[in-house]
Amino acid sequence: MSQMPLRSRAVYRAWTTISTRWFDNDIYAHVNNTVYYEWFDTAVNGWLVERELLVPGGNDHPIGLVVETGCRYARPISFPAAVEIGLRVARIGRSSVIYELGAFTADEAAAAAEARFVHVYVDPIARRPIDLPLDWRSALAELADA
């Protein structure tokens, strides 16, 4: 069974650089798969904070609950390395967003891993889905394909 190749750098619209840490490596001498999820979560939420769409600890903005994730790994990353996380939006729904992310090392054109995160945005108090505000839609559209 053939598998689709991972996406290239060209498809991603925003970038976050993260340095690996000594304790990111597992017993097999490469970054543990759970750490990739930390990187991806940091890239999404960091972008939202930079755009002032998300205010950590605030109750006046929607919050994203992760309802689905998936990750494909192509090659290992090990400490020490700078990891560049590419971010794009695959779909903007009424209350949900599908984010796609790629993990690249500086010396590689191909992704080491790529992920898909589905967030449902909810009211921070009631924790029920809400329509994405227009400013969110506008900002998220910048990360989507034209």
MDTraj code that builds the backbone (N, CA, C; nanometers):
import mdtraj as md
import numpy as np

residues = "MET SER GLN MET PRO LEU ARG SER ARG ALA VAL TYR ARG ALA TRP THR THR ILE SER THR ARG TRP PHE ASP ASN ASP ILE TYR ALA HIS VAL ASN ASN THR VAL TYR TYR GLU TRP PHE ASP THR ALA VAL ASN GLY TRP LEU VAL GLU ARG GLU LEU LEU VAL PRO GLY GLY ASN ASP HIS PRO ILE GLY LEU VAL VAL GLU THR GLY CYS ARG TYR ALA ARG PRO ILE SER PHE PRO ALA ALA VAL GLU ILE GLY LEU ARG VAL ALA ARG ILE GLY ARG SER SER VAL ILE TYR GLU LEU GLY ALA PHE THR ALA ASP GLU ALA ALA ALA ALA ALA GLU ALA ARG PHE VAL HIS VAL TYR VAL ASP PRO ILE ALA ARG ARG PRO ILE ASP LEU PRO LEU ASP TRP ARG SER ALA LEU ALA GLU LEU ALA ASP ALA".split()
xyz = np.array([
    [0.0847, -0.1168, 0.0000],
    [0.0000, 0.0000, 0.0000],
    [0.0894, 0.1233, 0.0000],
    [0.0702, 0.2131, -0.0954],
    [0.1512, 0.3349, -0.0996],
    [0.0866, 0.4428, -0.0136],
    [0.1720, 0.5258, 0.0427],
    [0.1238, 0.6321, 0.1289],
    [0.1551, 0.7660, 0.0636],
    [0.0638, 0.8597, 0.0766],
    [0.0844, 0.9932, 0.0213],
    [0.2090, 1.0548, 0.0843],
    [0.2904, 1.1241, 0.0041],
    [0.4071, 1.1917, 0.0619],
    [0.3636, 1.3058, 0.1537],
    [0.4501, 1.3398, 0.2470],
    [0.4215, 1.4512, 0.3354],
    [0.4281, 1.5809, 0.2559],
    [0.3566, 1.6816, 0.3030],
    [0.3506, 1.8110, 0.2342],
    [0.4857, 1.8823, 0.2394],
    [0.5088, 1.9667, 0.1409],
    [0.6324, 2.0447, 0.1356],
    [0.6179, 2.1729, 0.2180],
    [0.7297, 2.2386, 0.2397],
    [0.7304, 2.3662, 0.3124],
    [0.6384, 2.4693, 0.2470],
    [0.6265, 2.4626, 0.1149],
    [0.5542, 2.5652, 0.0392],
    [0.4068, 2.5776, 0.0768],
    [0.3452, 2.4733, 0.1310],
    [0.2013, 2.4796, 0.1604],
    [0.1708, 2.5490, 0.2925],
    [0.2701, 2.5660, 0.3772],
    [0.2465, 2.6241, 0.5098],
    [0.2531, 2.7756, 0.5053],
    [0.1688, 2.8405, 0.5840],
    [0.1524, 2.9857, 0.5796],
    [0.2149, 3.0585, 0.6986],
    [0.2373, 2.9904, 0.8084],
    [0.2953, 3.0532, 0.9280],
    [0.3966, 2.9562, 0.9867],
    [0.4967, 3.0120, 1.0545],
    [0.6061, 2.9296, 1.1059],
    [0.6392, 2.9627, 1.2500],
    [0.6723, 2.8597, 1.3263],
    [0.7189, 2.8717, 1.4641],
    [0.8452, 2.7878, 1.4764],
    [0.9509, 2.8455, 1.5336],
    [1.0737, 2.7694, 1.5565],
    [1.0807, 2.7288, 1.7026],
    [1.1084, 2.6019, 1.7247],
    [1.1175, 2.5460, 1.8595],
    [1.2484, 2.4693, 1.8704],
    [1.3190, 2.4896, 1.9792],
    [1.4433, 2.4148, 2.0032],
    [1.4121, 2.2866, 2.0786],
    [1.4733, 2.1787, 2.0343],
    [1.4583, 2.0550, 2.1112],
    [1.5310, 2.0703, 2.2440],
    [1.4897, 1.9897, 2.3393],
    [1.5507, 1.9886, 2.4721],
    [1.6086, 1.8502, 2.4975],
    [1.7054, 1.8425, 2.5841],
    [1.7713, 1.7161, 2.6156],
    [1.6690, 1.6087, 2.6508],
    [1.5724, 1.6423, 2.7336],
    [1.4776, 1.5397, 2.7785],
    [1.3665, 1.5106, 2.6774],
    [1.3684, 1.5741, 2.5603],
    [1.2735, 1.5380, 2.4547],
    [1.3062, 1.4006, 2.3951],
    [1.4354, 1.3637, 2.3988],
    [1.4767, 1.2338, 2.3448],
    [1.4256, 1.1215, 2.4345],
    [1.3856, 1.0131, 2.3725],
    [1.3402, 0.8981, 2.4501],
    [1.4494, 0.7909, 2.4526],
    [1.4156, 0.6746, 2.4973],
    [1.5114, 0.5650, 2.5108],
    [1.5729, 0.5251, 2.3763],
    [1.5047, 0.5588, 2.2664],
    [1.5535, 0.5241, 2.1328],
    [1.6392, 0.6348, 2.0714],
    [1.6729, 0.7369, 2.1515],
    [1.7624, 0.8475, 2.1122],
    [1.7030, 0.9401, 2.0066],
    [1.5708, 0.9472, 2.0014],
    [1.5056, 1.0477, 1.9168],
    [1.3892, 1.1079, 1.9936],
    [1.3379, 1.2191, 1.9428],
    [1.2289, 1.2878, 2.0109],
    [1.1072, 1.1964, 2.0182],
    [1.0506, 1.1861, 2.1372],
    [0.9336, 1.1023, 2.1595],
    [0.8125, 1.1605, 2.0878],
    [0.7249, 1.0732, 2.0387],
    [0.6097, 1.1188, 1.9609],
    [0.5199, 1.2162, 2.0371],
    [0.5123, 1.2053, 2.1677],
    [0.4267, 1.2976, 2.2435],
    [0.4785, 1.4405, 2.2358],
    [0.6084, 1.4582, 2.2199],
    [0.6674, 1.5913, 2.2123],
    [0.6235, 1.6621, 2.0842],
    [0.6094, 1.5884, 1.9762],
    [0.5615, 1.6484, 1.8513],
    [0.4251, 1.7143, 1.8742],
    [0.3390, 1.6466, 1.9492],
    [0.2071, 1.7034, 1.9774],
    [0.2194, 1.8318, 2.0589],
    [0.3157, 1.8382, 2.1494],
    [0.3393, 1.9626, 2.2238],
    [0.3808, 2.0736, 2.1283],
    [0.4702, 2.0417, 2.0342],
    [0.5135, 2.1414, 1.9357],
    [0.3960, 2.1913, 1.8536],
    [0.3141, 2.0995, 1.8048],
    [0.2020, 2.1370, 1.7195],
    [0.1016, 2.2224, 1.7967],
    [0.0723, 2.1841, 1.9192],
    [-0.0201, 2.2603, 2.0031],
    [0.0353, 2.4001, 2.0293],
    [0.1662, 2.4093, 2.0536],
    [0.2312, 2.5382, 2.0765],
    [0.2224, 2.6259, 1.9526],
    [0.2422, 2.5685, 1.8350],
    [0.2366, 2.6468, 1.7111],
    [0.0973, 2.7042, 1.6873],
    [-0.0058, 2.6220, 1.7033],
    [-0.1429, 2.6698, 1.6820],
    [-0.1771, 2.7787, 1.7823],
    [-0.1603, 2.7487, 1.9098],
    [-0.2015, 2.8442, 2.0125],
    [-0.1117, 2.9673, 2.0159],
    [0.0168, 2.9507, 1.9852],
    [0.1051, 3.0660, 1.9765],
    [0.0610, 3.1614, 1.8671],
    [0.0212, 3.1070, 1.7513],
    [-0.0273, 3.1907, 1.6423],
    [-0.1546, 3.2641, 1.6838],
    [-0.2457, 3.1936, 1.7503],
    [-0.3699, 3.2578, 1.7957],
    [-0.3414, 3.3695, 1.8962],
    [-0.2455, 3.3484, 1.9856],
    [-0.2091, 3.4509, 2.0831],
    [-0.1462, 3.5710, 2.0120],
    [-0.0555, 3.5448, 1.9178],
    [0.0072, 3.6544, 1.8424],
    [-0.0967, 3.7399, 1.7706],
    [-0.2009, 3.6775, 1.7215],
    [-0.3068, 3.7492, 1.6494],
    [-0.4100, 3.8092, 1.7448],
    [-0.3880, 3.7917, 1.8752],
    [-0.4779, 3.8412, 1.9807],
    [-0.6183, 3.7823, 1.9694],
    [-0.6261, 3.6612, 1.9176],
    [-0.7530, 3.5894, 1.9121],
    [-0.7728, 3.5066, 2.0388],
    [-0.6644, 3.4649, 2.0963],
    [-0.6672, 3.3855, 2.2188],
    [-0.5910, 3.4611, 2.3266],
    [-0.6549, 3.4750, 2.4417],
    [-0.5907, 3.5386, 2.5565],
    [-0.5829, 3.4327, 2.6663],
    [-0.4620, 3.3815, 2.6939],
    [-0.4507, 3.2768, 2.7961],
    [-0.5121, 3.3223, 2.9290],
    [-0.5993, 3.2386, 2.9817],
    [-0.6651, 3.2675, 3.1086],
    [-0.7841, 3.3599, 3.0963],
    [-0.8089, 3.4145, 2.9788],
    [-0.9210, 3.5057, 2.9591],
    [-1.0503, 3.4308, 2.9335],
    [-1.1605, 3.4966, 2.9623],
    [-1.2921, 3.4349, 2.9420],
    [-1.3749, 3.5094, 2.8383],
    [-1.3099, 3.5932, 2.7563],
    [-1.3876, 3.6701, 2.6595],
    [-1.3601, 3.6290, 2.5150],
    [-1.2892, 3.5190, 2.4950],
    [-1.2609, 3.4677, 2.3618],
    [-1.2962, 3.3198, 2.3574],
    [-1.3327, 3.2697, 2.2401],
    [-1.3568, 3.1256, 2.2276],
    [-1.2299, 3.0471, 2.2618],
    [-1.2482, 2.9272, 2.3088],
    [-1.1347, 2.8380, 2.3308],
    [-1.1519, 2.7143, 2.2440],
    [-1.0403, 2.6626, 2.1963],
    [-1.0436, 2.5470, 2.1080],
    [-1.0228, 2.4184, 2.1847],
    [-1.1164, 2.3280, 2.1703],
    [-1.1022, 2.1949, 2.2278],
    [-1.0593, 2.1002, 2.1164],
    [-0.9544, 2.0266, 2.1407],
    [-0.9062, 1.9308, 2.0414],
    [-1.0003, 1.8107, 2.0432],
    [-1.0609, 1.7826, 1.9277],
    [-1.1539, 1.6700, 1.9191],
    [-1.0998, 1.5566, 1.8326],
    [-0.9930, 1.5859, 1.7573],
    [-0.9319, 1.4813, 1.6745],
    [-0.7894, 1.5224, 1.6407],
    [-0.6998, 1.4253, 1.6428],
    [-0.5622, 1.4500, 1.5997],
    [-0.5113, 1.3285, 1.5233],
    [-0.4082, 1.3520, 1.4484],
    [-0.3388, 1.2440, 1.3805],
    [-0.2018, 1.2939, 1.3412],
    [-0.1057, 1.2036, 1.3336],
    [0.0297, 1.2431, 1.2966],
    [0.0946, 1.1303, 1.2180],
    [0.1658, 1.1687, 1.1117],
    [0.2454, 1.0739, 1.0340],
    [0.3914, 1.1126, 1.0512],
    [0.4749, 1.0139, 1.0726],
    [0.6172, 1.0362, 1.0951],
    [0.6966, 0.9807, 0.9778],
    [0.7884, 1.0613, 0.9245],
    [0.8691, 1.0184, 0.8111],
    [1.0126, 0.9872, 0.8516],
    [1.0642, 1.0618, 0.9486],
    [1.2013, 1.0387, 0.9947],
    [1.2158, 1.0983, 1.1339],
    [1.3115, 1.0505, 1.2103],
    [1.3263, 1.0993, 1.3477],
    [1.3950, 1.2354, 1.3548],
    [1.3680, 1.3038, 1.4624],
    [1.4390, 1.4255, 1.5014],
    [1.5006, 1.3963, 1.6371],
    [1.6218, 1.4434, 1.6576],
    [1.6908, 1.4204, 1.7852],
    [1.7496, 1.5503, 1.8382],
    [1.7657, 1.5563, 1.9690],
    [1.8358, 1.6674, 2.0321],
    [1.9823, 1.6598, 1.9926],
    [2.0481, 1.7700, 1.9651],
    [1.9978, 1.9070, 1.9564],
    [1.9526, 1.9394, 1.8145],
    [1.8446, 2.0117, 1.8039],
    [1.7953, 2.0547, 1.6727],
    [1.6981, 2.1702, 1.6903],
    [1.6982, 2.2593, 1.5938],
    [1.5936, 2.3604, 1.5839],
    [1.4866, 2.3023, 1.4926],
    [1.3648, 2.3050, 1.5374],
    [1.2540, 2.2478, 1.4615],
    [1.1637, 2.3618, 1.4155],
    [1.1337, 2.3633, 1.2883],
    [1.0445, 2.4638, 1.2319],
    [0.9088, 2.3985, 1.2092],
    [0.8074, 2.4551, 1.2747],
    [0.6727, 2.4016, 1.2636],
    [0.5936, 2.4902, 1.1681],
    [0.5515, 2.4311, 1.0560],
    [0.4682, 2.5013, 0.9596],
    [0.3223, 2.4809, 0.9941],
    [0.2426, 2.5855, 0.9718],
    [0.1002, 2.5833, 1.0071],
    [0.0184, 2.6299, 0.8874],
    [-0.0909, 2.5593, 0.8634],
    [-0.1882, 2.6003, 0.7618],
    [-0.3264, 2.5581, 0.8104],
    [-0.4283, 2.6148, 0.7492],
    [-0.5668, 2.5778, 0.7795],
    [-0.6225, 2.5051, 0.6589],
    [-0.6727, 2.3851, 0.6815],
    [-0.7311, 2.3053, 0.5737],
    [-0.8801, 2.3339, 0.5564],
    [-0.9480, 2.3679, 0.6680],
    [-1.0927, 2.3906, 0.6611],
    [-1.1370, 2.4773, 0.7777],
    [-1.2245, 2.5714, 0.7483],
    [-1.2883, 2.6536, 0.8508],
    [-1.4361, 2.6197, 0.8479],
    [-1.4861, 2.5645, 0.9559],
    [-1.6273, 2.5303, 0.9662],
    [-1.7029, 2.6354, 1.0447],
    [-1.8235, 2.6027, 1.0830],
    [-1.9054, 2.6957, 1.1616],
    [-1.8416, 2.7230, 1.2970],
    [-1.8010, 2.6144, 1.3646],
    [-1.7400, 2.6282, 1.4969],
    [-1.6085, 2.5507, 1.5067],
    [-1.5628, 2.4979, 1.3946],
    [-1.4431, 2.4140, 1.3981],
    [-1.3402, 2.4593, 1.2954],
    [-1.2166, 2.4190, 1.3216],
    [-1.1064, 2.4479, 1.2304],
    [-1.0207, 2.3225, 1.2202],
    [-0.9813, 2.2885, 1.0986],
    [-0.8854, 2.1804, 1.0787],
    [-0.7512, 2.2447, 1.0468],
    [-0.6566, 2.2241, 1.1378],
    [-0.5209, 2.2730, 1.1208],
    [-0.4342, 2.1595, 1.0689],
    [-0.3413, 2.1932, 0.9800],
    [-0.2408, 2.0975, 0.9345],
    [-0.1050, 2.1572, 0.9649],
    [-0.0168, 2.0732, 1.0162],
    [0.1141, 2.1193, 1.0603],
    [0.2229, 2.0264, 1.0113],
    [0.3397, 2.0825, 0.9883],
    [0.4558, 2.0034, 0.9489],
    [0.5732, 2.0368, 1.0389],
    [0.6512, 1.9360, 1.0742],
    [0.7726, 1.9542, 1.1549],
    [0.8931, 1.9339, 1.0642],
    [0.9740, 2.0374, 1.0523],
    [1.0917, 2.0364, 0.9653],
    [1.2155, 2.0713, 1.0470],
    [1.3271, 2.0093, 1.0145],
    [1.4539, 2.0575, 1.0678],
    [1.5115, 2.1520, 0.9637],
    [1.5983, 2.2416, 1.0088],
    [1.6485, 2.3492, 0.9217],
    [1.7215, 2.2971, 0.7987],
    [1.7807, 2.1816, 0.8097],
    [1.8608, 2.1298, 0.6988],
    [1.7828, 2.0399, 0.6027],
    [1.6529, 2.0269, 0.6209],
    [1.5737, 1.9348, 0.5399],
    [1.4585, 2.0064, 0.4693],
    [1.4400, 1.9748, 0.3429],
    [1.3283, 2.0307, 0.2672],
    [1.1991, 1.9539, 0.2942],
    [1.2124, 1.8271, 0.3294],
    [1.0963, 1.7420, 0.3539],
    [1.0629, 1.7389, 0.5031],
    [0.9361, 1.7283, 0.5326],
    [0.8909, 1.7225, 0.6720],
    [0.9348, 1.5932, 0.7374],
    [0.9682, 1.6016, 0.8640],
    [0.9961, 1.4830, 0.9440],
    [0.8650, 1.4213, 0.9924],
    [0.7634, 1.5071, 1.0088],
    [0.6318, 1.4614, 1.0529],
    [0.5290, 1.5647, 1.0116],
    [0.4051, 1.5198, 0.9978],
    [0.2967, 1.6144, 0.9743],
    [0.1751, 1.5695, 1.0531],
    [0.0994, 1.6701, 1.0964],
    [-0.0150, 1.6423, 1.1828],
    [-0.1397, 1.7123, 1.1332],
    [-0.2496, 1.6628, 1.1847],
    [-0.3812, 1.7214, 1.1600],
    [-0.4459, 1.7369, 1.2968],
    [-0.4892, 1.8573, 1.3279],
    [-0.5585, 1.8866, 1.4531],
    [-0.6956, 1.9416, 1.4182],
    [-0.7993, 1.8900, 1.4784],
    [-0.9330, 1.9452, 1.4625],
    [-0.9715, 2.0077, 1.5961],
    [-0.9971, 2.1381, 1.5916],
    [-1.0409, 2.2105, 1.7108],
    [-1.1867, 2.2502, 1.6923],
    [-1.2659, 2.2312, 1.7966],
    [-1.4007, 2.2860, 1.8018],
    [-1.3937, 2.4009, 1.9009],
    [-1.4387, 2.5177, 1.8557],
    [-1.4326, 2.6370, 1.9408],
    [-1.5612, 2.6501, 2.0191],
    [-1.5410, 2.6726, 2.1487],
    [-1.6527, 2.6741, 2.2429],
    [-1.6493, 2.8006, 2.3273],
    [-1.7645, 2.8293, 2.3859],
    [-1.7734, 2.9369, 2.4838],
    [-1.6873, 2.8974, 2.6041],
    [-1.6025, 2.9886, 2.6558],
    [-1.5114, 2.9517, 2.7641],
    [-1.5813, 2.9157, 2.8952],
    [-1.7030, 2.9609, 2.9137],
    [-1.7761, 2.9305, 3.0375],
    [-1.8662, 2.8080, 3.0185],
    [-1.9536, 2.8134, 2.9191],
    [-2.0511, 2.7059, 2.8973],
    [-1.9887, 2.5816, 2.8349],
    [-1.8744, 2.5981, 2.7674],
    [-1.8056, 2.4888, 2.6975],
    [-1.8934, 2.4211, 2.5928],
    [-1.9745, 2.5029, 2.5260],
    [-2.0588, 2.4557, 2.4163],
    [-2.0113, 2.5229, 2.2882],
    [-2.0194, 2.4538, 2.1739],
    [-1.9742, 2.5120, 2.0470],
    [-2.0423, 2.6454, 2.0175],
    [-1.9634, 2.7370, 1.9610],
    [-2.0148, 2.8666, 1.9193],
    [-1.9672, 2.8952, 1.7776],
    [-2.0382, 2.9834, 1.7078],
    [-1.9939, 3.0256, 1.5757],
    [-1.8630, 3.1015, 1.5892],
    [-1.7692, 3.0738, 1.4991],
    [-1.6435, 3.1478, 1.4998],
    [-1.6711, 3.2942, 1.4675],
    [-1.6175, 3.3856, 1.5489],
    [-1.6365, 3.5284, 1.5203],
    [-1.5743, 3.5672, 1.3866],
    [-1.6212, 3.6769, 1.3290],
    [-1.5724, 3.7213, 1.1986],
    [-1.4240, 3.7532, 1.1991],
    [-1.3715, 3.8115, 1.3087],
    [-1.2279, 3.8418, 1.3120],
    [-1.1458, 3.7134, 1.3114],
    [-1.1966, 3.6082, 1.3745],
    [-1.1298, 3.4783, 1.3707],
    [-1.1306, 3.4245, 1.2272],
    [-1.2472, 3.4282, 1.1634],
    [-1.2599, 3.3760, 1.0272],
    [-1.1629, 3.4477, 0.9329],
    [-1.1548, 3.5779, 0.9468],
    [-1.0667, 3.6570, 0.8615],
    [-0.9210, 3.6185, 0.8838],
    [-0.8787, 3.6079, 1.0084],
    [-0.7410, 3.5723, 1.0398],
    [-0.7102, 3.4296, 0.9953],
    [-0.7995, 3.3371, 1.0218],
    [-0.7772, 3.1974, 0.9844],
    [-0.7718, 3.1803, 0.8330],
    [-0.8484, 3.2618, 0.7613],
    [-0.8474, 3.2541, 0.6145],
    [-0.7087, 3.2838, 0.5587],
    [-0.6272, 3.3613, 0.6299],
    [-0.4918, 3.3914, 0.5855],
    [-0.4044, 3.2664, 0.5845],
    [-0.4420, 3.1670, 0.6631],
    [-0.3650, 3.0425, 0.6710],
    [-0.4166, 2.9347, 0.5754],
    [-0.5254, 2.9655, 0.5080],
    [-0.5873, 2.8682, 0.4172],
    [-0.5395, 2.8913, 0.2746],
    [-0.5580, 2.7892, 0.1910],
    [-0.5268, 2.8041, 0.0492],
    [-0.6217, 2.9058, -0.0128],
    [-0.5701, 2.9804, -0.1055],
    [-0.6516, 3.0828, -0.1727],
    [-0.7555, 3.0214, -0.2616],
])
top = md.Topology()
chain = top.add_chain()
for i, resn in enumerate(residues, 1):
    res = top.add_residue(resn, chain, resSeq=i)
    for name in ("N", "CA", "C"):
        top.add_atom(name, md.element.get_by_symbol(name[0]), res)
traj = md.Trajectory(xyz[None], top)
